[in-house]
Amino acid sequence: MLKTTVASAALCVSAALALPAAAEISNSPETLAIGAFRDNQTFDRSMLRTSHWATYWQPVFDTLLRVDSEGEIHPNVAESYELAEDGQTLTLTLREGLTFTDGSPVDAEAAKANIEFLLNSNGQNRWGIEGISSIDTPSATELVIHLSEPNPAILYSLGTVGGVLAAPATLGTEEAKAIPVGSGPYIYDQDASVQGRQYVYRRNPDYWNPEAFPFENVSITPMADLSARLNALRSGQIDAAPGDPRAAAEAEASRLDVSNRSIDMFSIFIADRAGEMVPALGDVRVRQAINMAVDAPSILEFVDKGFGTLSDQPNVAPNRLHVDDLKDRYPYDPDAARALIEEAGYGDGITIQMPELASMTSYNPILAQQLQEIGITVEWQKVSPATTISDLLSGKYPMFLFRLGSETAWGDVQKFIAPDAAWNTRKSETEELTALIEAAQYAPLDDDAPFHAITEYLVDNAWFAPWYSYDSVYMTNGDVEVTMPSLNVVPWLWDYRPQQ
């Protein structure tokens, strides 16, 4: 949608719009033009991801279920679903008469092929459908999924990556990495798209639910630079783009609309809870001291401009892990923190190696200074931005500061709490926590108490030193409005609407 008036009241931005000369952005009232923070990595159905990357695949791939902005599950391609009381049989009834854009039917066999393709892959989001032991297709519209053990995230997964439907003939082909074929609301326009520059989608005339997607076209332009996204919004070249807490005031001064919602857990990950690398970290009193050493309220106010919610627990509400009355467990108190260090027998000081991440440059000096005040010296080890994730997941750091997105309670357990979770980088494990995780896995969907018990254990034992849940900030011009979701850093495609 074309921005007809551009305000000039904003503070100056140093960088000009950084768009490749060969890429043409053609915005119009019928087009939703998005500036994306990350470039697309692949359209390979097995390697799809949520977060920023969902923006690229949601136009072309429909999903069995749908997740709304509050994380609630709704029918979609599956017009109804029923999960057995024991959580081990899920029956879905698919809509009749749907087709992929290659003409093949969207039926139970196609859905089965997609789920099995993800199960047999190395895709990072296969965790969402783990536990599936077999899939039956009694008819073209009946899909029966059997699980060997409950997976409390199965419905959420089938509303996101786990439920993506790609044309079966394309699964595993080289062409599918660059040219997606789905049954979604739009068709990928290969001729108008340039990989790494701009991705263009045209309305699918045969889509079953066109009212949910009011724009005729969608264009997505990767724009890693925040200043470029701001300038493109001001000029009307794009309608929507991710922002940043520190740029929110500037965006609003430009008469852009700024939306925000807490989505990331911002925390010190005390990875070496067994004290294998740094013996002091094996003492819960030291870990509790770290929780009290950092003035998170001031960091939130002065560095992130208040765009977040203070928290002592490693999750982001709404979430079954979140305990509403678990607040102020570890207030900022360097004197009490020093006393705990002394009590633990480390009054002579502790040295901890931490990765020096480029994304944390605003926080690292503050963290080092405040830890030093309680007797902990940080030795920074530089990390290349290109290898940040692999380095963190390698387990070679006893402690690190990071922001990590939340994806349902069971997703979080599988992501950074369980013994084999990727972000449990030192594979910490206790019999008590393992029992709590098993109880949560088998709990009824309406019983949050077992998940609360997990969080209370993590807080009591100071496995993390959370600062706050960090707000995702999103900017739009006056022609488009969005609803920020609770479980993704950018809006889902169905959360964009023309401004009323």
C-alpha positions in Angstrom: 0.0 0.0 0.0 1.4 3.3 -1.1 2.3 5.8 1.6 0.9 9.1 0.3 2.4 11.4 2.8 5.9 11.2 4.4 6.7 13.2 7.5 10.0 14.8 7.8 10.0 15.5 11.6 12.3 12.6 12.4 15.8 12.8 13.6 18.3 12.2 10.9 19.4 8.7 10.1 23.0 8.4 9.0 22.7 5.6 6.5 20.8 5.9 3.3 18.5 3.3 2.0 20.7 0.3 1.3 18.9 -1.4 -1.5 20.7 -3.2 -4.4 20.5 -1.3 -7.6 19.0 -4.2 -9.5 16.1 -4.7 -7.1 13.0 -2.7 -7.9 10.4 -2.2 -5.1 7.1 -1.5 -6.7 4.5 -0.7 -4.0 0.9 -0.1 -4.6 -2.4 -0.1 -2.7 -2.8 -3.8 -3.6 0.6 -4.8 -2.3 1.8 -5.6 1.2 5.5 -4.6 1.0 7.6 -5.9 3.9 11.2 -5.0 4.8 12.7 -8.1 6.5 15.5 -8.1 8.9 16.8 -11.5 7.8 17.2 -12.9 4.3 15.5 -16.1 3.3 17.6 -19.2 3.8 15.6 -21.8 1.9 12.1 -23.0 0.9 13.1 -26.6 1.6 10.1 -27.8 3.5 12.3 -29.7 6.0 14.5 -26.7 6.9 11.8 -24.1 7.4 11.9 -22.0 10.6 9.6 -19.6 12.4 11.0 -16.2 13.7 11.9 -13.8 10.9 11.9 -16.6 8.3 8.2 -17.3 8.6 7.6 -14.2 6.7 9.0 -15.8 3.5 7.2 -19.2 3.6 3.8 -18.3 5.0 2.6 -16.7 1.8 3.0 -19.9 -0.2 2.6 -22.7 2.3 -0.6 -23.4 4.1 -0.6 -25.3 7.4 -2.9 -28.0 8.9 -3.8 -25.8 11.8 -3.4 -22.0 12.6 -1.9 -20.2 15.6 -3.4 -16.9 16.5 -1.7 -13.9 18.0 -2.4 -15.2 21.5 -1.0 -18.6 20.8 -4.4 -20.3 20.6 -4.9 -23.1 18.1 -7.6 -23.0 15.3 -8.6 -25.2 12.4 -7.1 -24.3 9.0 -6.6 -26.9 6.2 -7.8 -29.3 8.9 -11.4 -28.1 9.5 -11.5 -30.0 12.8 -9.2 -32.0 15.1 -9.4 -34.1 18.2 -6.6 -35.0 20.5 -7.2 -38.1 22.6 -7.3 -37.8 26.4 -4.0 -39.6 26.7 -2.3 -37.3 24.2 -1.2 -40.1 22.0 -3.8 -40.1 19.1 -4.6 -37.0 17.1 -7.3 -37.1 14.5 -7.7 -34.4 11.9 -10.4 -34.0 9.3 -9.2 -32.1 6.2 -11.2 -29.8 4.0 -12.4 -31.3 0.7 -11.4 -30.2 -2.8 -8.2 -28.3 -2.0 -5.3 -28.4 -4.4 -1.6 -27.4 -4.6 -0.7 -25.0 -7.3 0.8 -27.8 -9.4 -2.7 -29.3 -9.5 -2.1 -32.2 -7.1 -4.7 -32.8 -4.2 -4.2 -31.5 -0.7 -5.3 -34.6 1.0 -4.4 -36.9 3.8 -1.7 -38.7 1.8 -0.1 -35.3 1.0 -0.2 -34.3 4.6 1.3 -37.6 5.7 4.1 -37.2 3.2 5.0 -33.8 4.5 5.0 -34.8 8.1 7.1 -37.9 7.4 9.5 -35.8 5.3 10.2 -33.5 8.3 10.4 -36.4 10.7 13.2 -38.0 8.5 15.1 -34.8 8.1 17.6 -32.8 10.2 15.4 -29.7 10.3 15.7 -27.9 13.6 11.9 -27.8 14.0 11.3 -31.5 13.8 11.2 -31.4 17.6 7.6 -30.2 17.3 6.4 -33.5 15.8 8.7 -35.8 17.7 7.0 -38.8 19.2 5.0 -39.6 16.1 5.2 -43.4 15.6 2.8 -43.8 12.7 0.3 -42.0 10.5 -2.9 -43.5 9.1 -5.0 -42.2 6.3 -8.4 -43.9 6.4 -9.7 -41.6 3.7 -8.7 -38.7 1.6 -9.8 -36.3 4.3 -8.9 -38.3 7.4 -5.5 -38.1 9.0 -4.8 -40.1 12.2 -1.5 -39.4 13.9 -0.2 -41.9 16.6 2.4 -40.9 19.1 4.5 -43.2 21.2 4.4 -40.6 24.0 2.6 -37.3 24.4 4.0 -34.2 22.8 2.4 -31.2 24.3 3.6 -29.0 21.5 2.1 -31.1 18.7 -0.9 -28.8 18.0 1.3 -25.6 18.0 3.7 -27.4 15.6 1.0 -28.4 13.2 0.0 -24.7 13.1 3.5 -23.7 12.2 6.5 -25.6 10.6 5.3 -29.0 11.6 2.0 -28.5 9.7 3.4 -27.0 6.5 2.1 -28.5 3.3 4.3 -28.5 0.2 3.4 -30.3 -3.0 4.5 -33.9 -2.4 6.3 -34.1 -5.8 8.7 -31.3 -4.7 9.7 -32.9 -1.4 13.5 -33.5 -1.3 14.1 -32.0 -4.8 16.9 -29.4 -5.4 14.4 -27.1 -7.1 12.2 -26.9 -4.0 15.0 -25.0 -2.1 14.5 -22.0 -4.4 11.0 -22.4 -5.9 8.3 -23.3 -3.4 5.1 -25.0 -4.5 2.3 -25.0 -2.0 -1.4 -24.4 -1.5 -1.2 -21.2 0.4 -2.9 -17.8 -0.2 -0.1 -16.7 -2.7 2.0 -18.1 -5.5 5.7 -17.4 -5.6 6.5 -15.2 -8.6 9.9 -16.6 -9.7 10.3 -14.2 -12.6 9.8 -11.1 -10.4 11.9 -12.3 -7.6 15.7 -12.1 -7.1 17.1 -14.2 -4.4 18.7 -12.1 -1.7 17.1 -8.9 -3.0 13.3 -9.3 -3.3 10.7 -12.0 -3.1 7.4 -11.5 -4.8 4.1 -13.4 -4.3 0.8 -13.1 -6.3 -2.6 -14.0 -5.0 -3.6 -17.7 -5.4 -7.0 -17.5 -7.2 -7.9 -20.9 -5.9 -7.2 -20.4 -2.2 -10.0 -21.5 0.0 -9.9 -18.6 2.5 -9.0 -15.4 0.6 -10.7 -13.1 3.1 -8.0 -13.8 5.7 -5.4 -12.3 3.4 -6.7 -8.9 2.0 -3.7 -8.0 -0.1 -3.4 -9.0 -3.8 0.4 -9.2 -3.7 3.2 -9.5 -1.1 6.7 -8.4 -1.6 9.5 -9.0 0.9 12.8 -7.2 0.7 15.7 -8.3 3.0 17.1 -5.2 4.7 19.5 -6.0 7.5 20.2 -2.3 8.3 17.7 -0.6 10.6 18.3 2.8 9.1 17.5 1.4 5.7 14.2 0.0 6.9 13.3 3.3 8.6 14.1 5.3 5.4 12.1 2.8 3.2 9.1 3.2 5.5 9.3 7.0 5.5 9.4 7.0 1.7 6.6 4.6 1.2 8.7 1.9 -0.5 7.7 -0.6 2.2 4.7 -0.8 4.6 6.1 -2.7 7.5 9.4 -3.8 9.0 11.0 -5.0 12.3 12.3 -2.2 14.5 14.3 -1.9 17.6 13.6 -0.4 21.1 16.3 2.2 20.6 14.8 3.4 17.4 11.2 3.5 18.5 11.2 7.1 19.4 12.7 8.1 16.1 10.1 6.0 14.3 7.3 7.6 16.1 8.7 11.1 15.4 8.5 10.1 11.7 4.8 9.4 12.3 5.3 5.7 11.9 3.2 3.3 14.0 5.2 1.3 16.5 3.9 -2.0 17.9 5.6 -4.1 20.6 5.2 -7.3 22.5 7.5 -9.3 24.8 8.8 -12.3 22.9 12.4 -13.1 23.9 13.8 -14.3 27.1 16.8 -12.1 27.9 19.0 -13.9 30.4 22.4 -15.0 31.5 22.6 -18.7 30.7 24.6 -20.3 33.6 25.4 -23.3 31.5 28.1 -24.9 33.7 25.7 -25.8 36.5 27.7 -28.9 37.5 30.9 -26.8 37.9 32.9 -28.8 35.4 34.6 -25.8 33.9 34.2 -23.3 36.7 33.8 -25.1 40.0 32.2 -22.1 41.6 29.2 -22.3 39.3 28.4 -25.7 40.7 27.4 -24.0 44.0 23.8 -22.7 43.9 24.8 -19.8 46.1 27.2 -18.5 43.4 24.5 -18.8 40.8 22.0 -17.0 43.0 24.6 -14.3 43.6 24.8 -13.8 39.8 21.0 -13.3 39.8 21.3 -10.4 42.3 24.4 -8.8 40.8 23.0 -7.1 37.7 20.8 -4.0 37.8 18.3 -5.3 35.2 15.7 -2.5 35.9 18.2 0.2 35.0 19.4 -1.7 31.9 15.8 -2.1 30.7 15.1 1.6 31.4 18.2 3.2 30.0 19.5 0.8 27.3 16.3 -0.8 26.0 14.0 2.3 26.7 11.5 0.3 28.8 10.6 -2.2 26.0 10.4 -5.3 28.1 9.1 -6.8 31.3 11.3 -7.5 34.3 11.3 -11.2 35.2 13.1 -13.7 37.5 11.9 -16.7 35.5 13.2 -18.1 32.2 10.1 -17.8 30.1 7.9 -15.2 28.4 4.2 -15.0 29.3 1.7 -16.2 28.1 3.2 -19.6 28.6 2.3 -22.6 30.7 5.7 -22.3 32.3 5.0 -18.8 33.5 4.1 -18.5 37.2 2.3 -15.2 37.8 3.1 -14.8 41.5 6.8 -15.7 41.1 8.2 -12.2 41.2 11.1 -10.3 42.8 12.8 -13.6 43.8 16.2 -12.1 43.1 16.2 -8.3 43.5 19.3 -6.3 42.5 21.4 -6.5 45.7 25.1 -6.5 45.2 25.8 -6.6 49.0 23.7 -9.7 49.4 25.4 -11.2 46.3 28.9 -10.6 47.7 27.8 -12.2 51.0 26.7 -15.3 49.1 30.0 -15.5 47.3 31.8 -15.3 50.6 29.6 -17.9 52.2 30.3 -20.3 49.3 34.0 -19.9 49.9 35.0 -17.8 46.9 35.8 -14.6 48.6 39.2 -14.4 46.8 37.3 -14.1 43.5 36.0 -16.1 40.6 37.0 -15.9 36.9 34.5 -16.9 34.2 35.1 -17.0 30.5 32.2 -15.6 28.4 31.7 -15.1 24.7 31.9 -11.5 23.5 29.0 -11.4 21.1 28.6 -8.5 18.6 24.8 -8.4 19.4 25.5 -7.8 23.1 28.0 -4.9 22.8 25.6 -2.5 24.6 25.4 -4.8 27.6 28.8 -6.4 27.9 30.6 -3.5 29.7 27.7 -3.2 32.2 27.6 -6.9 32.9 31.4 -7.1 33.4 31.4 -4.1 35.7 28.6 -5.3 37.9 29.9 -8.9 38.1 33.3 -7.4 39.1 31.6 -5.6 42.0 30.7 -8.9 43.6 34.1 -10.6 42.9 33.5 -12.2 39.5 36.0 -11.3 36.7 34.8 -11.9 33.2 37.4 -12.9 30.6 35.9 -12.1 27.2 36.4 -14.4 24.2 35.6 -12.9 20.8 33.1 -14.7 18.7 32.6 -14.2 14.9 29.0 -13.2 14.1 29.0 -15.9 11.4 29.6 -18.6 14.0 27.7 -17.2 17.0 25.0 -19.9 17.3 27.3 -22.8 16.6 29.8 -21.5 19.1 27.2 -21.0 21.8 25.7 -24.5 21.2 29.1 -26.2 21.3 29.1 -26.1 25.1 32.5 -24.4 25.4 31.3 -21.5 27.4 30.4 -21.8 31.1 28.1 -18.8 30.9 26.8 -16.5 28.2 24.3 -13.6 27.8 21.7 -14.1 25.1 18.2 -13.4 23.9 16.2 -16.6 23.0 12.7 -16.7 21.6 9.9 -18.6 23.4 7.8 -21.2 21.7 5.1 -22.7 23.9 5.9 -24.3 27.3 6.8 -27.7 25.9 8.8 -26.1 23.1 10.8 -24.2 25.7 11.5 -27.4 27.7 12.7 -29.1 24.5 14.7 -26.0 23.5 16.7 -25.1 26.6 15.7 -27.1 29.7 15.6 -30.8 29.0 18.9 -32.8 29.3 19.2 -33.1 25.5 17.9 -29.6 24.7 20.1 -27.7 22.2 20.4 -24.7 24.4 21.1 -26.7 27.5 24.6 -26.5 26.2 26.4 -28.3 29.0 23.6 -31.0 29.2 22.8 -30.3 32.8 20.6 -32.9 34.3 19.2 -33.8 37.7 16.8 -36.7 38.7 14.4 -34.2 40.3 14.1 -32.0 37.1 13.8 -35.1 34.9 10.9 -36.3 36.9 9.2 -32.8 36.7 9.6 -32.8 32.9 8.1 -36.2 32.6 5.1 -35.2 34.8 4.6 -32.1 32.6 4.7 -34.2 29.4 1.9 -36.5 30.6 -0.2 -33.8 32.2 -3.6 -32.9 30.8 -3.6 -29.8 28.5 -5.6 -27.8 31.0 -3.2 -28.6 33.9 -0.4 -26.0 34.2 0.8 -27.0 37.7 3.5 -29.5 36.4 5.0 -26.8 34.2 4.9 -24.3 37.1 6.9 -26.9 39.1 9.6 -26.9 36.4 9.9 -23.1 36.5 10.0 -23.0 40.3 12.8 -25.6 40.3 14.8 -23.6 37.7 14.4 -20.4 39.8 15.2 -22.0 43.1 18.3 -23.6 41.7 19.3 -20.5 39.6 19.9 -22.3 36.4 19.5 -19.0 34.7 19.9 -15.3 35.7 17.0 -13.7 33.7 16.9 -10.0 33.2 13.6 -9.4 31.4 11.4 -10.5 28.6 12.6 -8.4 25.7 10.1 -6.7 23.4 9.9 -7.3 19.7 9.3 -3.9 18.1 7.6 -3.6 14.7 7.0 -0.5 12.6 4.3 0.2 10.0 3.3 3.2 8.0 -0.2 4.7 8.1 -1.7 2.3 5.6 -1.0 -1.0 7.3 -1.7 -2.2 10.8 -0.5 -5.4 12.5 -1.3 -7.5 15.6 1.9 -8.6 17.3 1.8 -12.4 18.1 2.8 -13.9 21.4 5.0 -16.6 19.9 6.9 -15.0 17.1 9.2 -12.1 16.7 7.4 -10.7 13.7 3.7 -10.9 12.8 2.2 -14.0 11.2 1.0 -13.2 7.7 -2.6 -13.2 8.7 -1.9 -10.5 11.3 -1.4 -7.8 8.6 -4.4 -5.7 7.7 -5.1 -2.5 5.7 -5.4 0.5 8.1 -9.1 1.1 8.8 
